[in-house]
């Protein structure tokens, strides 16, 4: 039987195969294989070679010359160090001494270049100037014509024809325009790609068009679902609803981008997104996707860092806002387990839990944080019985005896005698609290009060109020001769302890003493500080200004006490000495208006404007007086005159716009507003008014323009907050109100609108927070605020009362 033939037999060997290489058999070469070495003088193999090529050396020289002829001189082959063909030493190693030599040569080249630098630059400059003279720029060629543009009048500018007016009549006349019919393929394309309906309304086939849904309606003149040249909604190319949504989204993005930074300070917490949850939690059902995203985000934060208190607080508030109160309670209680040393988590848990459960939570919090003042205060607030409140606060004082806040809260609940005993202990535990010392002095007898104040001065030698209280105490007990000595000692002692004597603060203290009836103390303080911090040559001028001001306040004092005749006499006397003080003229005119003496009021304002032509309030009072009595034309003329004498004054422009708007002339008001913004382009108060002069669809666009021009102006921020309020975007409106009062806490109008907003859409806690912040800020400015705060009927009202009055006058007409 024949053996089967191997498949590789007879086939060619693979490429690169060397027989025997796998078992170590390698080939080698001997001299006999390559022949002996040849000398340069040996003859070449060609015995018939011409002269010059008969030896090996001649052949090598020929090859070298051929290599030289073939040298590549292309710029891409050029090397700055070795040239085109390389250096003679390019094949050698680049050693350290070579590097040092190259550095020396480079330094020499640089030095030589610096010596010629000035001369070279001068030559280049001259060459450029020469080139520009020969070939000037187009801008320079028309420079003489541009200078002549300054001579063009406004009428010539307005008479310049618009682009396109040069067309001939045939081009301008629409009758001659060429109309190109729409091809059938266009309709077929959109019918196939855009509409999703696969059936035809039977009414279309019956009547040859679309019926209106009401009897007696009109059929469309064309059969089918589309009229020629127009697309029905839903056919794909143009969806106006989506365009509107995209536009609103773009506006929101622009508003957010512009409002990121105000007055150089960020309005977003840089530490994270958990500190201001209200800005990210949606409040209506349409944002269900956002709620899910927020929930997943907060869950991730809790799982990543379970000991981070803001994560648990934010999660609980999210569930609270979405209506899942029990889930919120469960989450925050889990947070108390994970973060037992966090005051904020315990307080949030107490807020979310109902009555008795909240008390149990606070009791548990006290066991974990026995030194927390805030938790003790919250525990006292949860108690409804006075005795229970006292018991909680006394227990708190046992653990935290040096807390002024706890002592004040406890003393407020006690009767005078018990309060005096508690204050005696309080000043021992808190010897640096001026409030506690003064409260104790008020409850003590005359002799004991003197001892208390002496001890207070020993413990707090740097506070002026203790000295002033001591002076008032002596005056109240008839020892007026001691008042002067106490004030003089106060100045000396405070200076010795390094306290700067602020003249304005002491004058304010003197005014408070005067209002409280301590006249001798007021006089002693004024005599002691009237010359402090004033140069000798400036004293007369400064004192005259001060006198101009114990006159204005004296007139106001008589006025608010309804002593009209005495107020008028004082005002007349003051004007004989200080006729260029506008506030006196304003008060005189307002007193006459109050008495319904319109002619005398007009005369007072006119006389004041002759002496003080740059007083904006005087112009406004005179204009409003004329408008009040029905002289609209005269009021308009007064405002025009005021703008001529006080150019670029936003207040006068604003009053002019409002005058026309109140008269029902909205077109004129819009025209005046456009002129006002041209003259005062960066006035926030004008831009804020311009936003609400627009129709509702255009207000958001106008607000974006206002923020671009005045991004840090509180009036513009307030206008944007009111805009969101009018659109029922509660969360955004609250966020912008916060930004407004943060950038300018002195604007009373912002606080009033914020408080009105919280009265309508906020909780009692949010309302109380706004009221407390307003009282702390003590705002003094704002159109609506000043109208109420400076009304003589409200001269004794506090900040909180004024806030309520101003908020009550605000109507949601914007």
Helices and strands as residue ranges (DSSP letters): G 21-23, H 31-34, H 56-69, G 75-77, H 96-134, H 138-141, H 143-148, G 149-151, H 154-158, H 169-172, G 174-176, H 184-193, H 202-207, H 240-258, E 261-262, E 265-266, G 277-279, G 285-287, H 288-304, H 309-321, H 325-338, H 343-352, H 355-368, H 373-382, H 386-399, H 404-412, H 416-429, H 434-443, H 446-459, H 464-476, H 480-496, H 503-516, H 519-529, G 536-538, H 539-548, H 552-560, H 564-577, H 582-594, H 598-611, H 616-628, H 632-645, H 650-662, H 666-679, H 684-693, H 696-709, H 714-726, H 730-743, H 748-761, H 764-777, H 783-789, G 792-794, H 799-809
